[in-house]
Amino acid sequence: MKNQTITLIALALMLAFGANAQTALTSTTITNAITVNQQTFAVASTTGMTATNPQTKLYVIDKGGQARGEIMLVTAVNSSTSVTVARGAAFRAAHVAGSIAIIANAAQALQSYDPVGSCTSTNTLYDPWINTNNGYMWQCSTVTGAWVPSWNNPLPKSPSTLLHSSAGAQTISGPLFHMDGTNAITSWTLPAGFPLSGGFCVIPDAAYTTVAGNNVGSTTTAVATQIQCWTYSSADGKFYASYK
């Protein structure tokens, strides 16, 4: 009977753990510049923010490639575009308009250290992994099966995943990824944490194409195995390709 009970408990734990799917963090932007002491300010959207159960943390990164951000604790959601926060002493600063605010609704969504070793993406609770002490972001790579550097991380990049090209909007999975298929991409969908500077690179496994418009600055045809990098221009909010 004792062994049967242990088996049932182990099975329940396995099922509960297996039910944990990876959650992609979301973000918004700060609409207007805020001072170092300002607690109420405008954002593009408060969707996903709550002041209680759970109490949302915002991880604010200034656009332009600054690595380390500031953690703010949401104390009131005033409207669909206004929020009030409590601000601590660590890394407290004024922030420019357009700064990114990553929305974290669980303690595990923000970390204080870098991950090491192997990983399984389906058992990774949040993507990306954010180390708030140094600002480095990490992803669990479905290609290598290990943690690889992501946004705001200066370490050498490894492919994060294999994507299939979309006819229309194409999500960017990380700084470097494989992509197959031959669909025409008309816009790039930015993930939480993208610093609005620099860019990303694609390893083409097929000749996908891009169409200039939206935030795509170049009409291109990818060449299989010839890496194509895209650089973000803050002047017009578009990405430009390394080759056409």
KAHU-V132532 format. One record per pair of residues at least 12 apart in sequence whose ideal C-beta (glycine too) atoms are under 10 Angstrom apart, sorted by the first residue. I is the first residue (numbers start at 0). J is the second residue. Records with the same first field share a line. If there is no record, write none. Layout:
# KAHU-V132532
I=J / J
This chain:
# KAHU-V132532
16=121 / 122
17=121 / 122
19=121 / 122 / 123 / 124
20=120 / 121 / 122 / 123 / 124
21=119 / 120 / 121 / 122 / 123 / 124 / 125 / 126 / 138 / 139
22=104 / 105 / 107 / 108 / 123 / 124 / 125 / 126
23=125 / 126 / 127 / 170 / 172 / 190 / 191 / 192
24=47 / 58 / 101 / 102 / 103 / 104 / 108 / 109 / 125 / 126 / 127 / 128 / 129 / 136 / 190 / 191 / 192
25=44 / 46 / 47 / 48 / 100 / 101 / 102 / 103 / 104 / 190 / 191
26=42 / 43 / 44 / 47 / 57 / 58 / 59 / 60 / 99 / 100 / 101 / 102 / 103 / 189 / 190 / 191 / 192 / 193
27=42 / 43 / 44 / 45 / 46 / 47 / 48 / 57 / 80 / 82 / 98 / 99 / 100 / 101 / 102 / 191
28=41 / 42 / 43 / 44 / 59 / 62 / 96 / 97 / 98 / 99 / 100 / 195
29=41 / 42 / 43 / 57 / 59 / 61 / 62 / 82 / 94 / 95 / 96 / 97 / 98 / 99 / 100
30=42 / 43 / 44 / 80 / 81 / 96 / 97 / 98
31=94 / 95 / 96 / 97
32=93 / 94 / 95 / 96 / 97 / 98
33=59 / 71 / 84 / 86 / 92 / 93 / 94 / 95 / 96 / 98
34=92 / 93 / 94
35=69 / 86 / 91 / 92 / 93 / 94
36=86 / 91 / 93
37=83 / 84 / 86 / 93 / 94
38=71 / 74 / 75 / 82 / 83 / 84 / 85 / 86
39=74 / 75 / 77 / 81 / 82 / 83 / 84
40=71 / 77 / 80 / 81 / 82 / 83 / 84 / 94 / 100
41=77 / 78 / 80 / 81 / 82 / 96
42=57 / 76 / 78 / 79 / 80 / 81 / 82 / 98 / 100 / 102
43=79 / 80 / 97 / 100
44=79 / 80 / 82 / 100 / 102
45=73 / 76 / 77 / 78 / 79 / 80 / 81 / 82 / 100 / 102
46=76 / 79 / 102
47=76 / 102 / 103 / 104
48=73 / 75 / 76 / 82 / 84 / 100 / 102 / 103 / 104
49=73 / 76 / 102 / 104
50=72 / 73 / 74 / 75 / 76 / 77 / 82 / 83 / 84
51=73 / 74 / 75 / 76
52=104
53=73 / 103 / 104 / 105 / 106 / 108
54=72 / 73 / 74 / 85 / 104
55=71 / 72 / 73 / 74 / 76 / 82 / 84 / 100 / 102 / 103 / 104 / 105 / 108
56=70 / 71 / 72 / 73 / 84 / 100 / 101 / 102 / 103 / 104 / 105 / 106 / 108 / 109 / 131
57=69 / 70 / 71 / 72 / 73 / 82 / 84 / 86 / 99 / 100 / 101 / 102 / 103
58=70 / 71 / 90 / 99 / 100 / 101 / 102 / 103 / 108 / 109 / 129 / 131 / 134 / 191 / 192
59=71 / 84 / 86 / 90 / 92 / 94 / 98 / 99 / 100 / 101
60=94 / 98 / 99 / 100 / 101 / 129 / 134 / 136 / 150 / 151 / 192 / 193 / 194 / 195
61=92 / 93 / 94 / 95 / 96 / 97 / 98 / 99 / 194 / 195 / 196
62=94 / 95 / 96 / 97 / 98 / 99 / 193 / 194 / 195 / 196 / 231 / 233
63=95 / 97 / 98 / 194 / 195 / 196 / 197 / 233
64=150 / 151 / 194 / 195 / 196 / 197 / 231 / 233
65=92 / 94 / 95 / 98 / 99 / 134 / 151 / 194 / 196
66=130 / 133 / 134 / 135 / 136 / 150 / 151 / 152 / 153 / 194
67=89 / 90 / 92 / 130 / 131 / 132 / 133 / 134 / 135 / 151
68=90 / 92 / 94 / 98 / 99 / 100 / 101 / 109 / 129 / 131 / 134 / 151 / 192 / 194
69=84 / 86 / 87 / 89 / 90 / 91 / 92 / 93 / 94 / 98 / 100 / 131
70=84 / 85 / 86 / 87 / 89 / 90 / 91 / 101 / 103 / 109 / 131
71=83 / 84 / 85 / 86 / 87 / 91 / 94 / 100
72=84 / 85 / 86 / 87
73=85 / 100 / 102 / 103 / 104
82=100
84=100
89=131 / 132
90=131 / 132 / 134
97=195 / 233 / 236
98=195
99=150 / 189 / 191 / 192 / 193 / 194 / 195
100=191
101=127 / 129 / 136 / 191 / 192
102=191
103=125 / 129 / 131 / 191
104=125
105=124 / 125
107=123 / 124 / 125 / 128
108=124 / 125 / 126 / 127 / 128 / 129
109=125 / 128 / 129 / 130 / 131
110=125 / 128 / 129 / 130 / 131 / 132 / 135 / 137
111=129 / 130 / 131 / 132 / 133
112=128 / 130 / 131 / 132 / 133 / 135
113=128 / 130 / 132 / 133 / 135 / 136 / 137 / 146 / 148 / 152 / 154
114=128 / 130 / 135 / 137 / 138 / 139 / 145 / 146 / 147
115=137 / 145 / 146
116=144 / 145 / 146
117=139 / 140 / 143 / 144 / 145 / 146
118=137 / 138 / 139 / 140 / 141 / 143 / 144 / 145 / 146 / 147
119=139 / 141 / 144
120=138 / 139 / 140 / 141 / 144 / 159 / 160
121=139 / 141
122=139
123=137 / 138 / 139 / 146
125=191
126=138 / 139 / 149 / 159 / 172 / 173 / 190 / 191 / 192
127=139 / 148 / 149 / 150 / 151 / 152 / 159 / 172 / 173 / 190 / 191 / 192 / 193
128=146 / 149
129=149 / 150 / 151 / 191 / 192
130=151 / 152
133=151 / 152 / 153
134=150 / 151 / 152 / 192 / 194
135=148 / 149 / 150 / 151 / 152 / 153 / 154
136=148 / 149 / 150 / 151 / 152 / 173 / 174 / 190 / 191 / 192 / 193 / 194
137=149 / 150 / 152 / 154 / 159 / 173
138=150 / 152 / 157 / 158 / 159 / 160 / 172 / 173 / 174 / 175 / 176 / 190 / 192
139=159 / 160
140=157 / 158 / 159 / 160 / 172 / 173 / 175 / 176
141=158 / 159 / 160 / 161 / 172 / 176 / 177
142=157 / 158 / 159 / 160 / 161 / 175 / 176 / 177 / 202
143=157 / 158 / 159 / 160
145=157
147=159 / 160 / 173 / 174 / 175
148=173 / 174 / 175
149=172 / 173 / 174 / 175 / 190 / 192 / 193
150=171 / 173 / 174 / 190 / 191 / 192 / 193 / 194 / 196 / 197 / 199
151=174 / 192 / 193 / 194 / 196 / 197
152=173 / 174 / 192
155=175
156=173 / 174 / 175 / 176 / 199 / 200
157=173 / 174 / 175 / 176
158=172 / 173 / 174 / 175 / 176 / 177 / 200 / 201 / 202
159=171 / 172 / 173 / 174 / 175 / 176 / 177 / 199
160=172 / 173 / 175 / 176 / 177 / 178
161=176 / 177 / 178 / 179 / 202 / 204
162=176 / 177 / 178 / 179 / 180 / 201 / 204 / 207
163=177 / 178 / 179 / 180 / 182 / 204 / 205 / 207
164=178 / 179 / 180 / 181 / 182 / 183 / 184 / 201 / 203 / 204 / 205 / 206 / 207 / 208 / 209 / 221
165=178 / 180 / 182 / 183 / 184 / 185 / 186 / 188 / 207
166=180 / 181 / 182 / 183 / 184 / 185 / 207 / 208
167=182 / 183 / 184 / 185 / 186 / 188 / 210 / 213
168=184 / 185 / 186 / 187 / 188 / 213 / 214
169=182 / 183 / 184 / 185 / 186 / 187 / 188 / 201 / 207 / 209 / 215
170=187 / 188 / 189 / 190
171=187 / 188 / 189 / 190 / 193 / 198 / 199 / 201 / 229 / 238
172=190 / 199 / 201
173=190 / 192 / 193 / 199 / 200
174=193 / 197 / 198 / 199 / 200 / 228
175=199 / 200 / 201 / 202 / 226 / 228
176=199 / 200 / 201 / 202
177=201 / 202 / 203 / 204 / 205
178=201 / 202 / 203 / 204 / 205 / 207 / 221 / 227
179=202 / 203 / 204 / 205 / 206 / 207 / 223
180=203 / 204 / 205 / 206 / 207
181=203 / 205 / 206 / 207 / 208 / 220 / 221
182=205 / 207 / 208 / 209
183=207 / 208 / 209 / 210 / 218 / 220
184=201 / 207 / 208 / 209 / 210 / 213 / 215 / 219 / 221
185=208 / 209 / 210 / 211 / 212 / 213 / 214 / 215
186=209 / 210 / 212 / 213 / 214 / 215 / 237 / 238
187=199 / 209 / 213 / 214 / 215 / 229 / 231 / 237 / 238
188=214
189=214 / 231 / 238
193=231
194=231
195=231 / 233 / 236
196=230 / 231 / 232 / 233
197=228 / 229 / 230 / 231
198=228 / 229 / 230 / 231 / 232 / 238 / 239 / 240 / 241
199=227 / 228 / 229 / 230 / 231 / 238
200=226 / 227 / 228 / 229 / 230 / 241
201=221 / 225 / 226 / 227 / 228 / 229 / 240 / 241
202=221 / 223 / 224 / 225 / 226 / 227
203=220 / 221 / 222 / 223 / 224 / 225 / 226 / 227
204=221 / 223 / 224
205=221 / 222 / 223 / 224
206=219 / 220 / 221 / 222 / 223 / 225
207=219 / 220 / 221 / 223 / 227
208=220 / 221
209=221 / 227 / 229 / 238 / 240 / 243
211=237 / 239 / 240 / 243
212=237
213=236 / 237 / 238
214=229 / 231 / 232 / 235 / 236 / 237 / 238
215=229 / 237 / 238 / 239 / 240
216=229 / 230 / 231 / 232 / 235 / 236 / 237 / 238 / 239 / 240
217=229 / 230 / 237 / 238 / 239 / 240 / 241 / 242 / 243
218=240 / 243
219=239 / 240 / 241 / 242 / 243
220=242 / 243
221=240 / 242 / 243
222=242
225=241 / 242
226=241 / 242
227=240 / 241 / 242 / 243
228=240 / 241 / 242
229=241
